[in-house]
C-alpha cells in the first residue's frame, strides 16, 4: 500500500499484514516497522538511487516482499531513480492512497 504523509512529504510502501515497509523521501529511503500500537520504528537511511546489491539483506527482503505482494507498485522505479519522487507522489496509486500522519498506527486483527 502506498501512503503519503501529512506532516512531511514522504511515501510509504507498506505491507499492512506484516507490519513493515519502505518509507521514501525525496533523496533517501528507510525501512519502517510498526509494532502493535507503538510508534513506527525506522531503520538506517539509504540514498536514492539505491543499489540493492549493497543494502543490508533485510532491506532487500522487504523490497522483494513488497514487489511480490504489490506487483503493480512503482517502488522499484522510485528506488532506482527511474521515476522521481515527485512523479511517484503525483502518480495515481494502483493500490489506493490513504492519507496519514507520521505518528500513525496499524491495528491488525488477532489470529484465533
C-alpha angles and dihedrals in degrees: 000000000000114000133177127216127235100201095049134004112266141123123228118205096195135176101210093190093059097031099234141092148139123284113208123200125178096277106012146030135210141182116263122197126188115204116188115301095332128108117280118270116226128206131211116304120248122200119243125265088057121207100212090198090065103043121093114277094249091059091051090048093051091050090049091049092050093048091048093050096038105032094170092056120122091215096114092048091052095046093049094045095245087120120036122234089245092052090051091047092052098039120103111258114238092200101041132272121243118190112227141163126239091258097058126140133203122219113205123195115251116246114239 
